[in-house]
Amino acid sequence: MNKRRVAGIVILIVVCASILTGCTKNKKTDEKETLDSVSSHNVENPFELSEDDESISSILTVASYGYGILDRKERYVYEGNLMEIPIEVNNREDSIEVGIMIFIDGIPQRFSFKEDEKLLEEYVKAIELPKKSKVIKTAVFTPTVGKKGDVLKLHVTSLLNPSYIPEGESRSFNVNHSLLDILPVELEYKADSKSLDYKENFIESIIMSEEARSDLQIREEPFNDIQLHDDNAGRYNSLPCIPYIEGSDLNLKISAYGVDTCKYRTTIFVNHLPIKTLYSNDYYDYYDVSVQKDYLARIDFTINHDEISEKNNFIYAISVPLKEDANVNGCLKTSTKLLLPKEEVELLLNKDKKLEEQKIKEEQETHKENISSEESYDSSLFSFIGISKDNILYGLSKSNEVVSIDITAEQIIGRLSLEEQNLNLINYSILDNGIAIASYENKKPSCRFYDSSMNLKKTVDIESLLSSEKPLQIRDFWVSRDGERFIYTDDNDKSLYTCKVDLTDIKIIKEMEVDDRGPSGLGLTAYGDGIIGFRTSKEIDNKRINFVGTINEDGTGYEAHKLTEGIEQQIGGTQISKNTVLWHDVNVVDLDTSSGIVLVKYNDELKKIKVEDRAESNHVILSNDGKNFATYLVNSNKSTAVIKVYDISEEKVLFQIEENLIEGTSKVEIALTTDTLVVLCGEGIKKYTY
C-alpha cells in the first residue's frame, strides 16, 4: 500500500532527528493498489496498525498514529459552497494530540471542524486522541485560492502534539510538531474562490558549495529537505532555539536542497500562523523554490519584530510540492524552534558548554570501570593500528571501535566508538603516550588526542590551517610521536607544512616538485622521529612517473627514488621508526626491487633485503626501535600464514611461525616491539619473544 495515501507514523526515541527532517519523503508506489484499498469506508480499516507488526511492537515508541481522508476521491469539486473533507485519525499508543493542516496549491487554509460546538477557523486544528482510539472529523472551509477552470492539489497534513511548548530547562521540541503527510487529491474549480491577495517570490537555486554542504551537514545522498537557521554564522546551530533582540527585526535563513527535482511552495509559521516576511525590499506570503541535485535554494528573510512580541513564540517552515511534483515528493518541514531573547540563549549556550565539559570529565573518570575484566581482550579486534613504545597496542574492533590493549597485562584498557563520536577518519598517529585521531566532525577537520586508556585529553580545531582560496580538505595529516607538532598538506598547493599543535609556528618544509594533487600527486606516507615519508607524481616526457622519498621536518635531507614506469598505483608503503626508513611493495628504477625486496634505509645505508616473493613484501611491519621488521605470507592452502621476523642489520630471519588466518579473512595482523612479536590470528592474539 502507498504509505502516503493513508499515513501511519511510529515515532521512535532513537530516530527523533530523522523524523524532524521528514520521514514521509519516499517516492509513491502503485496508485491502483492504493485506490482499491481505500475506495470504501466499509472495507477493512486502512488506518489500523496491526498489533502483530513485529517491526513496531518490538521497539520502544513515543507515539504511533495513522490518518487519512475517508471515502477518498481522486478529484473533489468546488462549486462555490463550503468544502467538506472527512478525516479519520487512529491512535494506537498512549494519549496524543494530532494537528491537522490543509494546503491548496501549497497555500495554508483556515478551516473548522463540523462536529465542534464552535466553528472556529484555524490553520492548525488539534484533535485529542485517548489511548487506542479513533476520531472522525469533517474539515469545513472555503478555499482562498483558485479560479474557475483551475485544477489544484489539495494536501492534508498532520503535526504531532501541536500544542506542545517546551518548559523549564528543556528548550527542545524533540519529535513534537513533526509532520506527516499523505498523497494529495485534486480540487477542480467550477466557480471562483474568494481569493486573498497573496504575494509570492521565486528564489533561484545556485550550485551548492562545499562550504554550504558542510555548514548544513548534508549527507552525500540526502532526501529533499529544508533547514531553518539563524544569521549568526552557525553559533547557535547546536541549540533548539533562535535568539532575538526585543524590539528588533529578526534575520533568518531557510535552505532547501535535495536529490529529486521538485518545485516547492514554502510558508513560514510563527505560533502556527502563516506570516508575511521581508525579502529584499518587499513583504511576501510565501516563497517558491526549485530543488535539484547539487543545487541550493537559500531564502534570506526578515521577520518584523511585531510578530514576536509575545512570550513562548516558536517558528517553523513548511514546503509543499506543487503540481505534478506532488505525486512524487512529500511535504517538508523544518524543525520547530523557540524564539528566545538573546540573553537567555547565551545562558543556554554557556550552560551546554559546561555540561559537555562535565560529561567528558565523567567519561574519563568512569571509562576503565566500563571495560569488563572478564572480556577476552583478543576477541573483539579485527585489525591493528600500531603499537607504542610502552607496549600499548591499538586496534580496530569489528564494531568500529578503537581499542587499546596493554600487551604486558593482556588486558583491554580503553575503547572509543568512532560511530558514536561521529568521526570521519583522516588517519591515526601513534604517540609515545597515547594516540591522535585526525578526522572530520560535521565535515570540519579536527585532531583529538587520547591517552592510552582512550580518555580524551584535548581537541584541536585544524580547519584554520587550510587556505581560504576555495573549499578544500586536509588530505594528509600526521602528528609527531611526542605529540608536539603537526605535519600536513592541503588541496590548494603542493607544499609540506609543519606547525606546533597550538597552531603556531607554521612553516613550509618544502614546495614539492609535483604537477598536481590527488591520488597521483603529492601525499604523505609516514612521519616519525623527525623524518617525513612522501610520494609524488610528475609528468616527464608525457609519462606519469611516481617517486617515493623522505625529507627531514627541518627541510633538509630531501631524497626521492624514481619508481619503474607502468605501476603508477602500486607505489607501496613507507614506515619510519627512529632513523630507519622502510619501503615495501615498491619497484624502484635501477634497484631491481620487483621480486620480493624490502628497501630499507638503515644507518644511512640503503639496503635491499630479499624476502620470499612480491606477495610477502606486501605485508611488512617495522619494529618500534627500527632494528627489525616482520612479514607474513599466506600459504597456498589459504588457511594459514607464515610469519617471519627479520634482522635489518644482519639481513636474516630471526624467527618464524605459522598461524591460522583470521576467521572469514585471508590475513593475519602483526605488530612488532623491540623484542616481542604480536599476532592476531584465528585463535586470537598471541605473543612471541624473539
Secondary structure, DSSP 8 states (H G I E B T S, - for coil): --TTTSEEEEEEGGGHHHHHT-S-------HHHHHHHHS-TTSS-TT---TT-HHHHTS-EEEEEEEEETT--SEEEE-SS-EEEEEEEEE-SS-EEEEEEEEETTEE--BEETTSSS---BSSEEEEE-TTEEEEEEEEE--SS--TT-EEEEEEEEEESTT----TT----TTTT-EEE---EEEEESS--------EEEE--EE--HHHHHHTT--SS--SEEEEEESSTTTTTTSSEEEE-TTS-EEEEEEEE-SS-EEEEEEEEETTEE--EEETTEEESEEEEEE-TTEEEEEEEEE-GGGG-SSSEEEEEEEEE-GGGGGT---EE---EEEEEHHHHHHHHHHHHHHHHHHHHHHHHHTGGGS-TTS-TTSSEEEEEEE-TTSEEEEEETTSEEEEEETTTTEEEEEEETTTTT-EEEEEEEETTEEEEEEEETTEEEEEEE-TT--EEEEEE-GGGS-SSS---EEEEEE-TTS-EEEEEETT-SEEEEEETTS-S-EEEEE---S--STTS-EEEEEETTEEEEEEEEEETTEEEEEEEEEETTS---EEEEB-TT-TT---EEEEETTEEEEES--BTTTT-TTTEEEEEETTEEEEEE-S-HHHHTSEEE-TTSSEEEEEEE-TTSSEEEEEEEETTTTEEEEEEEEE--TTSS--EEEE-SSEEEEEETTEEEEEE-
